[in-house]
């Protein structure tokens, strides 16, 4: 494989243990949806459980089935609403499902034999039963209800306007919890940001996602939170050429050499998930130094400045460390106008092999 992603399972285990400590050993649900944010769900899930994760969360039944086929037998919560045929598959696989409305609560109860968590909309207005309908949803679910949870919209901004919004969501959730007995049910709310910065939201379980992978929930430096990045994206120098002053590179000649320049063609492009929005902005590591991207990223290749003695076959690091330098997902996200979540999740598994170390 010409471009590959190295996935450091020891870093993943370190992050699980770190998050458990930050949450005062509150039980941890590892979110491994979207192929574990691009890292490869089966291997990540197994390593997370080995490191102390108590359960796992996915978005689709298919994601959970992949874990079962790989021999992962930990408890699994499916986050999203499911149609009847998917509910029956979830029951057969022993998954816990989510009720997002009185309608879905009624449907879950009609299927029978399922365990369900009730999700409450406390202000994010995406999924979840409205607070005034919780009583009816609880009645409909009956004995199938084993948990209740919510999700925060702004917990990644604890020192800004997000503090007020998150505090309001916690108050709404607390009112729901106080209005009836939820004895014997699992209560949870803390995503990665909640796990790190909102002790009041840890309840009976925390469910970090992005932080498991050594990515900062607010786009800052993950090392400042004791987290280690899990993914590195690597390729190699496929060719080296000399550019004369004035010569252009790639489509549209958005870059022209101001002087004689050595240029390395690297077989990574937007088909691999190296986003076109990085064109003319990002840097890669070659020979232990940062090298600027020259011109536009194409579907299958990118061109970087290099030294005159750079050789075909030399390692290129698009994301990760080489020598004293590093490129982070947070950096690439800022340059591309997106977030670190999308950087790793977008690495195409059909074009980029995962190598576990």
N, C-alpha and C positions, 0 to 999 in steps of 0.2 A: 504494500500500500504506500503510495507516494507521500501522502500527508496523514498524520495520525494524531490521536489524542492520548496522552498519557494520563491515566487516572490513578492517583496515589491513594490506595486504600488505607494506608497508615495515617494519612492526613484526615481522611474521613472518620476513622475511629477516634482520632484525637479530638475532632470537632464534636462528635457525639458526647464524649466524656466531658469536654469543656462546657457544653451547653447544659448537661446534667448538673454539673457543679454550679453553674450560674443560676440554675433554677432550684437550688437547694435540694437536689435529688428528687424533684418532682418527676413522676413517670413521664416518659418521652415517647411521643408518636412521631416517627420519622416520615416526612412527606417525600414520597418518591414518585410523584406524578410526572408526566411528560418525560418518561424514560430517565427518571431521577435528574431532572433539569439538564438532560443531555449527557449524563455521565454513565448511563447504562444501569437500568433499574435492578436486574437480578443480582449482579455482583454488589452493587451499592446496598441493597436491602439486606443481603446476607451479612455484609460487614457491619452495617448499622446495628443489627440485632446482636451480633457478636460483641459489639462495644457497649451494649446496654440499652438499646432502644426496646421499648416494651411492645410497640405495635407500629403499623405502617398505614399510610394513607395514599390513596390513588384517586383518579377522577373517573375512570371507566372500568367496567368489569373486565374488559380485555387487558388492561394494565395489571389488574389483580391476577388474572389467569396466567399471565406471563410469569409472575412470581411463583405461583403454585407449580407450574411446569418446571421451574428451576429448583424446586425442592424447598422453597421458603414457606414455612408453615406458621409464621407469626400471625396474630390477629390483623385483619385488614379492614379499614373503613373506606367506603366509597363516598366521595364528597358530593357528587351531583345527583340530580333527579334522574330516575331510571324508568323506562317504560315497562309494562308487565313482563315481557319475555326476558328482559335484562334482570328484573327482580328475581325471577325464578332461577336464572343462572347464578345470581349472587347467593341465593339460598343454598343451592347445591354445593357451592364452593365454600360455604361457611362465612361469607363476608357480612359485615355490618353495613347497612345502607343508611341514607340520609333522607329525612322528610323535610321538605322546604315549604310546605303549604298544607292546609287542611285537605286539599285534594290529594296530594301525594301521601299524606298520612292515611287517608281512607284507602288508597290503592295498596299501600304496604300492608295494611291490616287485612285486606281482602285476599292477598296472596297467601298469607299465613306462614308461620314458621320462621319468620325473619326477625333479626335483631336490628333495631334502628336507633339512630341519634336524631334528635330534633334540632334543626338549625334555626336560630332566631335572628331576624333582621333587626339589628340595633342601630342602623343608620347608614350602612354602606349601600343599601338599596340595590343589591344585585341578586342574591339568593336569600332565602329564609322566610319563615312564617312571621307575620306581623305580631308584635307583642300582645295586642288585644285578642289575637286568635290562638295564643299558646294553649289556653285551657281546653279549647275544642280539639286542637291537634293532639294534646296529651290524652284526652279521652278516647279519641279514635285509635291511637296507637296501642293503648292498653299495655299489656304485659310485654309487648314487643319493644317498648322503649327502654333503652339501656344507657342513653346519654343525651346531653343537651349542650349546644355550643353556639358560638357566634364568631364573627371575623371582623378584624379592625381595618379601617380604611387609611388611617393616618398614624399608626403606631410607630412608623419609622421616622417621625419628626417629633421626638419627645421634648425638644427644647424650643420648638417654634409653635406656630398655630395648631399643629397636629396634637399638641398636649391637650388643648381644650376639647378638641373633637374626640380624642380617645377617652378622656375622662367622662365625656357625655355618654359615649357608648357603654362604658363600664357601668355607669349609673343606671342606664336603661336595662342592661343585662341583670344587674343586681335586683332591680325592681321585679323583673320576671322571676328570678330565683326565689325572691321573698314571698311572692304571691301564692305559691303552692309548694308542696313538698316534692323535692327531687331526691329524696333519700334513696340510696342504692344506685343512683345513676352517675355516670361519669360526666363531670362538668369541665369544659375546656374552652379557651379563648385565645391563648397566646401563640401567635405566629412567631417567626424569628425575632422580629423587633420586640414583641411582647415578652418573649423568653429572656431577652437580654436586658430590657430597660423598664419593664412594667411588672414588678413583683405582685401587685394587686390582681393581675390578670392570670396568674399561673394556675389557680384552682387545683383540680385533681389531675391535670395532665397538660404538658406543653407540646406544641406540634410545630417545631421549626422545619422550614423548608430550605430557603436559600442559604442560611447560615451553616447548614450541614456541609455545604460544598465549599466552605471557606470564602463565601461571598458576603460582602457587607450589606445589610438590609437597606441602608440609606446611601450606598455608593461611596462610603468612606474607606479607610484603610482597614482591612479585616484583621491585620496583625494587632491593631489597637484593641481588638476585642478578644485576642488570644486565639484567633481562628487561622487555619492554614488552608490556602487554596488547594483544591483537589485536582483540578484539570490543568494540563499544559497542552497547547496545540503546537505541533512541530511539523516541519517539512524539511526540504533540502534544496541546495542550489542545483538547479538542473542545467543551467548554462550561464556563462559569463561573457560579456561583450564590452567593448570600449565605445563610448559615445563621444563623438566630436562636438565641440561647441556649436550650439544651435540645433542639434539633432533632437527630435521628439521621441516620446515613448508612449506606447499604447494608444487606444482609441482617442481620437480628437486632439492628440498632441497637447494635452493640457499641461504637460511638463516638457520643457526644452532645456537641455543641458547648458548651463552658463559657462562651463569649462569642460575640459576633458574629464570624463567620469566613467568609472567602472560600474557596470550594472549587472545584477544577478536576477535571472528569471527563476521564480519559485512556483511550483505547481500547486498553488492554492488560490481559489477565487471565490466568488459568491456562491457557486454551487456547493462548495465545501462549508459554507456558512461564514466565510470571511467577508463581511458585509461591504457592499459597494460604497456605502456612505463613508467608509474610511478612506476612500480615494484621496490622495494628496495630503492626508492628515496623519496616518498612523506610522509607527516605526516597528521594525522587527529586530531581533538580536542575531547578529552574524559575527562570529569571531569574538564574542563577549562584549560587543559594542552595539549601541543603538544605530540602526540604519534607516534613513527615511524612505518611505514608499514613493516611487516615481510614477506619476500619472495615475490613470484609472485602473482600478481592480476590474479584471474581466471575469468571465464565467469560470475559467479554468486556470488562470495564472495571474501573478502579480510580479512587479519588478521593483527591486530595492537597490539602492546604492550600496556598493561594497568596496573592499580594498582591491588593489591591483593583484594581490597574491591570493585572493579568494579562489577556492578550487571547487569544481563540480563535485557534488556529494557532501559538501560541508553542511552541517546542521543549521537550520533556521528555526528560531523560536518566535512564533506569532503571539503566543500567550504563555507566560511562565517565566522561568529564570534561566539565565545562561551566564556563567561567571558572576560578576558582581551586579549585573543588571537584571531587571525584571520588567515585564509588561503585564499589567493586571487586567482582569475583566472589567473592573471599575473604570480604568483608563480607556479601554476600547469602547465601553458603553458611552462615556462622555463624548468621545470623539465622533461616534456614530449617531449621537443624538438619541440614545436609548439607554437601557439599564443593563447591569451586569447579568441579570436573570436571562435576558434575551441573547446575550453573547454566548453563553454555554449551551442553552437550550437549542439555539440555532445551528449548532455544529452538526452537519448532516451525517447520520450514521451509515448511510448508503455509500458515501464517498470518503468518510473518515473513520478508519479503524480505531476502536478503543483498545488500548494496551494497558493492562492492569499491573501496577508495580507495588 
